Every structure is written in structure tokens, then in C-alpha cells.
Amino acid sequence: MNDLHAWLSQQHHGLRTFRTFQQKLDTLGRDDPAQRGLCRLLSGLVGSYVEAFDEAPLPVEIADAAYQRLLTLVASIDRNADASRRLQDINRVAESQLWQ
């Protein structure tokens, strides 16, 4: 997740970034099966945000807040943690919302 976080931290908060992030998650899930579940959860989280605002006006405040939440969430994930911590990460992602 460090590579994803580094990439994400250099991006704009627009929907294109979120779509590209989903593609990167798909690649990571394919390349690293141990991360597949977490990648799917993150991709679903990002996907629901993209769907909600695709082709609709996206207020800057919402875009900034969603971007910061995603950045913080990705930074908090430890790919090398023990099973208990990984489960906590998965549950935190499952409970997360990027907006609302």
C-alpha cells in the first residue's frame, strides 16, 4: 500500500484520480493475491464515490474531503501486519465512506 499511497499523495482530487486508483487496485489484487480482498473493498469504496458523482457537479469541498479520507485510509493500512491487524484494516475499510 505504500506505493499506492505515494502515488495517491501526488494526485489531484478529481474523479480521474479515483478511477485510476481503482485500476491500480485491480492490478495489485491480481499481482498479490494476499491483498486481493482488501483491494476489492477499497475498489468498491472508490467505485461508489465515482458512481455517485460521475457526470454530476462535484463540489470542491466534497472532492477535497473524499480525497483526504482516502489518503488517510490508505496510509493506515499495513500490508505486512499480523492477521489481527490485517483484519482490523479490512474492517476499517469496510466501514469507511468517502463522503456524506
C-alpha positions in Angstrom: 0.0 0.0 0.0 3.0 2.3 0.4 3.3 2.6 -3.4 -0.4 3.3 -3.8 -0.2 5.9 -1.0 2.9 7.6 -2.6 1.2 7.7 -6.0 -2.1 8.9 -4.5 -0.4 11.7 -2.5 0.9 13.2 -5.7 -2.5 13.3 -7.5 -5.3 15.8 -7.9 -8.6 15.1 -6.0 -10.7 14.7 -9.2 -12.7 11.7 -10.3 -10.0 10.6 -12.8 -7.6 10.0 -9.9 -10.2 7.8 -8.2 -10.8 5.8 -11.4 -7.0 5.3 -12.0 -6.7 4.3 -8.3 -9.3 1.6 -9.0 -7.2 0.3 -11.9 -4.1 0.2 -9.7 -6.0 -1.7 -7.1 -7.1 -4.2 -9.7 -3.5 -4.7 -10.8 -2.3 -5.1 -7.2 -5.1 -7.6 -6.4 -4.0 -9.7 -9.5 -0.3 -9.5 -8.7 -0.6 -10.0 -5.0 -3.3 -12.5 -4.1 -2.8 -11.9 -0.4 -4.1 -8.3 -0.9 -7.0 -9.2 -3.2 -9.7 -8.9 -0.5 -8.5 -5.5 0.7 -8.1 -4.3 -2.8 -11.6 -5.3 -3.7 -13.0 -3.5 -0.6 -11.0 -0.3 -1.5 -12.1 -0.5 -5.1 -15.7 -0.8 -4.1 -15.4 2.2 -1.8 -13.9 4.3 -4.5 -16.3 2.9 -7.1 -19.4 4.0 -5.1 -17.9 7.5 -4.8 -17.2 7.7 -8.6 -20.7 6.4 -9.4 -22.3 8.9 -7.1 -20.6 11.9 -8.8 -19.9 10.7 -12.3 -21.3 13.3 -14.8 -22.6 15.4 -11.9 -21.2 18.6 -10.4 -18.7 17.7 -7.7 -18.3 20.4 -5.1 -14.7 21.2 -4.3 -15.3 20.7 -0.6 -16.6 17.2 -1.1 -13.8 16.3 -3.5 -11.1 17.6 -1.1 -12.7 15.8 1.9 -13.1 12.5 0.0 -9.5 12.6 -1.3 -8.1 13.3 2.2 -10.2 10.4 3.7 -8.9 8.0 1.1 -5.3 9.2 1.5 -5.6 8.8 5.3 -7.2 5.4 5.0 -4.6 4.0 2.6 -1.8 5.4 4.8 -3.3 3.5 7.8 -3.1 0.1 6.1 -0.1 -2.1 6.9 0.4 -4.8 4.3 3.0 -6.6 6.5 1.0 -6.7 9.7 -0.1 -9.8 11.5 -3.5 -11.4 10.9 -5.2 -9.5 13.7 -4.1 -6.1 12.4 -4.9 -7.0 8.8 -8.5 -7.9 9.9 -8.7 -4.6 11.6 -7.6 -2.8 8.4 -10.2 -4.8 6.4 -13.0 -3.9 8.8 -12.0 -0.3 8.9 -12.1 -0.1 5.0 -15.4 -2.0 5.0 -16.9 0.6 7.4 -15.5 3.6 5.6 -17.3 6.2 3.5 -15.5 8.8 1.4 -18.3 11.3 1.6 -21.6 12.0 3.4 
